[in-house]
Amino acid sequence: MPAWNRTCRVMTTLVATLACGTAAQATEGALGRPVTGTSVTPNAGIVPPSPIFAVNLGQIYLDGDLKGSRPAPIAGSVSAGIDAKVSFTLATFMKVWDTHTGPWNFASSITLPFLYTKVKASFAAGPLAGSQEDSASGLFDLYFTPLIAGFHISKTEHLALSVNIWAPTGKYDPSQLANTSLNNWTYIPQVAYTAILPQHSLQFDVTAGMQFYTRNEDTDYKNAPLFTLDAMVLRRFRDGLSAGLVVGTTQQIGHDSGPTADRLGGFRGWDVALGPIVTYDAKVSGGTPLSLSLRWVPTISSRNRIDSTATVMGTATLVF
């Protein structure tokens, strides 16, 4: 069996699909969907040629604030600064369909995310005047990908195309600072690319996506589209261990709209994150492939987005 085939059976596009849109920054509440630096994974562009079923458990933690106490839209008002702690636990299930060997292969996935968030905001005037704190926990918005189309350019180059969707299934109260939903649909066309350089024990992965949000009807706030780009280089060592570097950016395309956004001049934002990643591939009882990963991707520059030096993501994937 070719090396790229063995590898893709262990680490698939599973984590890339689930991570491209968790809770994040800029836009309403300074917390949109993408967490910069978490959408790219090993073998992000590979859809395996063999039918498999994969289960992934992921944990994402973010602790940050809006730099410089900048005004931000939240709870239908304008705050003078936001501090946020976000913890995501994600269970993702992916099925690779039996389409036989060939240049194209297809998969589908669904993610059940559980969210705990704690938000502190300051208000200069209005019914929320002063410092306010709120927390929420529960099932977050449902995330699913009806179809992932993988194209094998060669045995060492691969491409994956998908449209990922967030449905507003969580609980939302416009008067609360913390919610387990963004109260909008989000559509994310995404492309992922993987290049394997076995002669150098190196691998390069990149994931790019564009996030389109519907209007939050309860606050009349519409987030502008967000462009996300994450890249990773990995050095493969013996015994399944790899280490590398992740860099990512989220760029808001255009301005937010709505009465609150207009008061803030559109609240346009961007950020850049950079940090290390380690991965480990092994086989558990019965020869079932197990893949583990841990990354730290702190914000190194930002505007109108939560600035976090404590952004950590860990994953565990089993392939059957």
N, C-alpha and C positions, 0 to 999 in steps of 0.2 A: 504493500500500500504506500503511495507517495507520502512524503513527510507532511506536505501541506494538508492532506486529507486527514491524517492522524491528528494533527494539531486542531483542525477546525471541529473535530468531533468533541474536543475537550472545551474549547472556548469559542462560542458562537457569537452571533450578533445579538444575543439575548440581552446582555447588560447594556449595550449601546442603545437598544430600543427603549429600555426602561429608564435610562438615565438622561435621555435627551430632554426631559421636561419635568423635573421635580420643582418644588417651590423655590423661588429665587428673588431677583431684585429688579429695580427700575420699573416703571409702570405703577399702577395703583397700589398703594401701601408700601411702595419701594420693594415689593415682593411679587415678582411675576412668576414664571415657571422654570426657566433654566438656571441651574447652578453651574457656573462657568468652571470648566475643567473636569466635569464628571460624565460628559456624554461620549467620550472616546474610550474604547476598550481594546484589548488585544483581539485581533481577528475581527474588527468591527465590520469589515467589508465582506466577510465570508458567510455565505449560507451553505451549510454542508450538503454534499450531493447524496448522502444517505438519509433516509427518514429517521428522525430521532424525536424524542420528547425531552425537554430540558426544564429544570426548575432552578430558579435563582432567588436567593434571599439577599437583600441589600440593606445597608444602613448608611444614611447620609446625615451628618451633623454640621450645623452652621451656627456660628455665634458672632454677630457683628453689629455694626451701626451705620447710620447714614452719615458719612464723613462731614465734619464741619457743622453739624446740627442744621443741615439744610432743610428748608420746608419740603414737606412731602404729603401727597394725598393719601388719606386713610380715614375710614369710618365716615365717608361722605364729607370730610372736613379737611383742613390743612394743618398739619402738625409742624412744630418747630424742631423736630428731630425724632428719630426712631432708633430704638435698640431692639434687636430681635434674636431669639434663640429658636432654632428649628431642628427638629429631629424626625427623620423619615425612616420608617421600616417598610420595605417593599417586598412583596412576594410576586414573582413573575413566572408565568408559564408559557412556554413556546413549543409549537409543533412545526417540525419541518416535514413538508408533504412529500409523498413518494412520487417524484417526477423523473426518476431514473437518472442515470449519468448523462451529462451534456453540459453545454455552456450556461444554461439557466436552471436555477433551483428556487423553490418558493417556501415561505414559512408564514406563520401567523402567531401573534402573541397577545397576552392580556396581563395587566399589572393591577394588583390590589394594594394601594398604599395606605399605611396608617401614619397619621401625623400627630406630633405634639409640638405646639408652638407657644412661646411666651413673648409678648410684645409690650414694650414700654414706650410711650410717646408723650411729648409735651405740647400743650396748646396755650396760645397767648390769650385767646378770647373765646366766647361762645359757651355752649352748654358743657363742653369738655375742658374748660379752662383749667390750667394747672397740669400736673404730671399724672398721667393715667397708665394703669397697668392691667393687662388682660392675658388670659391663657385659654387654650382650647386643645382638645385631643379627640381623636376618632378617625373613622375612615375618610380619607381624602378623595378628591375627584378620581373617577375611574379612568384608567389609561389603557388604550388598546391600539393594536396595529393589525388591520384586516389582512394586509398582504405585504410581505417583504420579498422583493425580487432580487435574487443574487445572480450576478454574471461573473463567470470565471474567465478573465482576460487571458490568463495563462496559469500554470501551476504555482506561480509565485505572485501573481497580481489578481486582485479580486475587487468587485464593486457590488454594493448593496443599495437598492433604492426602496424607499418606503414613504407612506403618508401616515403619521402617527396622530392620534386623536385623544384629547382630554375631554371628558364629559362632566358637566357640573353636578355630580351626584353627592357631594359632601354637604355639610350643613353650613348655611350662610345667614348671617344677621348683619345688615348694613350698619347697625348702631354699635357693633362690637369691634374692638381693635383686632382681636384674634379670631380667625375662622378656619374651618377645615374644608373650605372651598374657595375658589376665585370667582364663582358665580358667572362663568362664561365658558363657551366652547372654545377650544384651541386646536387649530389644524397645523400640522408640522410636516411639510415636505422635507425629506432628509436624504442625503447621499453619504455613503461611507466607503472608504477606500483602504485596502490593505496591500502592502508590498513586503514580501519576505525575502531576505537576503541570507540564505543559509550558509554561503561561503564565509560570511562575516559574523554569523550568529546574531544578526540584527533583524529587527522588524519595525516597519513604519505604518502607523494607522492614523487616519484623519476622518473626522465626522463634521459635516456642515448641514445646517438646517435653517429654515425660515419659519418663524412662529406667527400665525395669524389669529388674532383674538376677536371674538364677537363682543358686543357691548354688554356691560354689566347693567341690566335694566333697573336694578334697585338703586344704583347711584348715578346712572346716566354717564358712566365713565367708560371710554373705549381705549384700550391699550394699543399703541402703535405696534407694527410688526417688529419682531426682534430677529436679528441674524446671529447665529451662533456658529463658532468655528473652534474645534478642539483638535489638537494633534498630539501624538505620543510616539516616542522612539523607545524601543526595548532592546536590551542586550540579553540574549539567552545563555544561561549557564547550564552546567550539568545537573542531573537529579531534579529537573523540573523547575528550578528557580530562575526568575528573571527580575531585572531591575531596570528602571528607566526614568524618563522625564516627561511630564505632561505640561502643555501650555494651552491656554484657551482664552477666547474673548467673546463677549456678548455686546453687540452694537444695536442700538435702537434706530430703526429706519423711520424717520419722520417724527412727528409729535403726537403725544396722546391728545384725545379730544374729550370735550364735555365741560360743564361749568367749572368744576374744580381744577381740571387740567389747564383751562384757559387762564385761571388766576395765577398759575405757576409758569406760564409761558410755554406750555406743552410738556414740561417735565421730561425732557429727553436725556437718556443716560447711556453709559457704557462701562465696561470694566475689563480687566485683564487678570488672569490667574496663572500661577506657575508653581510647580512642585514635583516631588518625587513619587514614584509608584514602585511597589514590589508585587510580584505574582508568584504563585506556586501551583504546579500541576502534578497530580498524582492519581492513583487508582485505589479505590476502596474495595471492600469485600465484593467478590464476584466480578471484579474487573471494571466496575463502574467509574468513569472518569470524574474526578473532582478538581475544580479550579478555585483557588482563593486569590483575592487581591486586596491591597490596602494602599490608599493614596492620601496625600496631604496636599491640597491645592489652595494656598492662601491667596487672597487678593493682593496684587502688587500695585494696582492703579485703578481708580474708579471715579465716576461722576454720576450723581443721582442714582446710585445703586448701593445696596448694603455692602459695606467694606468688612470682610471677615478674614482674620488670620487663623481662624480655627475651623476651616472647612475640611472635613475628613469623610472619606467614603470607603466602606469595606463591603466585599461581596463574597458569596460562596455559591458555586454553580455545580449541579449534578446533571449529567447527561445519560439518558437511558436509551 
